[in-house]
Amino acid sequence: MSVYETDKILADYLLMHFGTHEQRMPWGLGRLSAIDFPNVTASYFSNNRVDLTLDLGCSVGGSAFHLSKSSKKVIAIDLSKKFIDAANVLKEKEKMTFEYQEEGEVMTTTEVTIPNGVDTSKISFAVGDVLNLPDGFKGFDRVHAANLICRLPDPVKLLDRLGSLLKKDGELVLATPFSWLEEYTPKDKWPQGDSWDWLQKHLSDEFVCLEHNDEIFTIREHARKFQLGVSKVSLWRKK
Ligand SMILES: C[S@@+](CC[C@H](N)C(=O)[O-])C[C@H]1O[C@@H](n2cnc3c(N)ncnc32)[C@H](O)[C@@H]1O
């Protein structure tokens, strides 16, 4: 079973996307407790209002809910049925109850809610493979793909498809910690050399890079163990 189909990782991501600061990082490590990564990446887009946004590898939907505030429609795709089922519960009920791990078998039950001011009818969540998107997927104003490319068996296949998804002047936000692991990506598909150079090389024919920064994200595994990552977040405009 894929790691993204387990109850454990579902709870980890529900807390990452919808948990309180205290639940996400209760150790008072300054700005780490305030990280809201799914909102940070969604905030890279311009302030314009747009028609159609695509969120690739949306997980439990945190970014999609934020993206819907400035888009008439959002399509959000993830390979994990468990994640999409949870995103659809949040879409329908605007809240969800689940258990997350404190230590060993000691669990805490919590209820999370979606961000305020979201019209959930604008969002469609679907199980799908970003490496086999339907041919009809084109004409998007925005594409968002956070912490996805280094979880794919063939990242270049997605990079090569991004241009055809967007309208001219459409915006792309790509976030990645370049955390290459053979578990997800065979070594012959890893970048040779610097990953940021590799990414720019693959996107620069079809896109202009407008901004790029390093953004911290945290994922709580249990009460005393946290993943800390630094994602390269970049905003691109389709030529
Ligand atoms: C590291 S998580 C990041 C999730 C979310 N974007 C975030 O920033 O929290 C990677 C996500 O990509 C999804 N994923 C992996 N391979 C995929 C594929 N081929 N098609 C669609 N989603 C995929 C996983 O199920 C998981 O939800």
The ligand as an SDF file (V2000), in Angstrom:
LIG
                    3D

 27 29  0  0  0  0  0  0  0  0999 V2000
    4.4960   15.3580   -0.1570 C   0  0  0  0  0  0  0  0  0  0  0  0
    2.7850   15.3090   -0.4840 S   0  0  0  0  0  0  0  0  0  0  0  0
    2.4010   17.0250   -0.7350 C   0  0  0  0  0  0  0  0  0  0  0  0
    0.9400   17.3050   -0.6240 C   0  0  0  0  0  0  0  0  0  0  0  0
    0.4910   18.7550   -0.6520 C   0  0  0  0  0  0  0  0  0  0  0  0
    0.6070   19.3550   -1.9800 N   0  0  0  0  0  0  0  0  0  0  0  0
    1.2320   19.5720    0.3670 C   0  0  0  0  0  0  0  0  0  0  0  0
    2.0150   20.4580   -0.0310 O   0  0  0  0  0  0  0  0  0  0  0  0
    1.0370   19.3410    1.5600 O   0  0  0  0  0  0  0  0  0  0  0  0
    2.7530   14.6320   -2.1190 C   0  0  0  0  0  0  0  0  0  0  0  0
    1.3430   14.4020   -2.6440 C   0  0  0  0  0  0  0  0  0  0  0  0
    1.4230   14.0340   -4.0100 O   0  0  0  0  0  0  0  0  0  0  0  0
    0.5180   12.9720   -4.2380 C   0  0  0  0  0  0  0  0  0  0  0  0
    0.9920   12.2520   -5.4300 N   0  0  0  0  0  0  0  0  0  0  0  0
    2.1070   11.4970   -5.5580 C   0  0  0  0  0  0  0  0  0  0  0  0
    2.2020   11.0210   -6.8110 N   0  0  0  0  0  0  0  0  0  0  0  0
    1.1320   11.4940   -7.4930 C   0  0  0  0  0  0  0  0  0  0  0  0
    0.6620   11.3450   -8.8320 C   0  0  0  0  0  0  0  0  0  0  0  0
    1.3320   10.6160   -9.7270 N   0  0  0  0  0  0  0  0  0  0  0  0
   -0.4860   11.9500   -9.1820 N   0  0  0  0  0  0  0  0  0  0  0  0
   -1.1910   12.6780   -8.2760 C   0  0  0  0  0  0  0  0  0  0  0  0
   -0.7940   12.8650   -7.0010 N   0  0  0  0  0  0  0  0  0  0  0  0
    0.3460   12.2800   -6.6160 C   0  0  0  0  0  0  0  0  0  0  0  0
    0.5410   12.1650   -2.9580 C   0  0  0  0  0  0  0  0  0  0  0  0
   -0.5940   11.3360   -2.8380 O   0  0  0  0  0  0  0  0  0  0  0  0
    0.6020   13.2820   -1.9270 C   0  0  0  0  0  0  0  0  0  0  0  0
   -0.6770   13.7480   -1.5780 O   0  0  0  0  0  0  0  0  0  0  0  0
  1  2  1  0
  2  3  1  0
  2 10  1  0
  3  4  1  0
  4  5  1  0
  5  6  1  0
  5  7  1  0
  7  8  2  0
  7  9  1  0
 10 11  1  0
 11 12  1  0
 11 26  1  0
 12 13  1  0
 13 14  1  0
 13 24  1  0
 14 15  1  0
 14 23  1  0
 15 16  2  0
 16 17  1  0
 17 18  1  0
 17 23  2  0
 18 19  1  0
 18 20  2  0
 20 21  1  0
 21 22  2  0
 22 23  1  0
 24 25  1  0
 24 26  1  0
 26 27  1  0
M  CHG  2   2   1   9  -1
M  END
$$$$
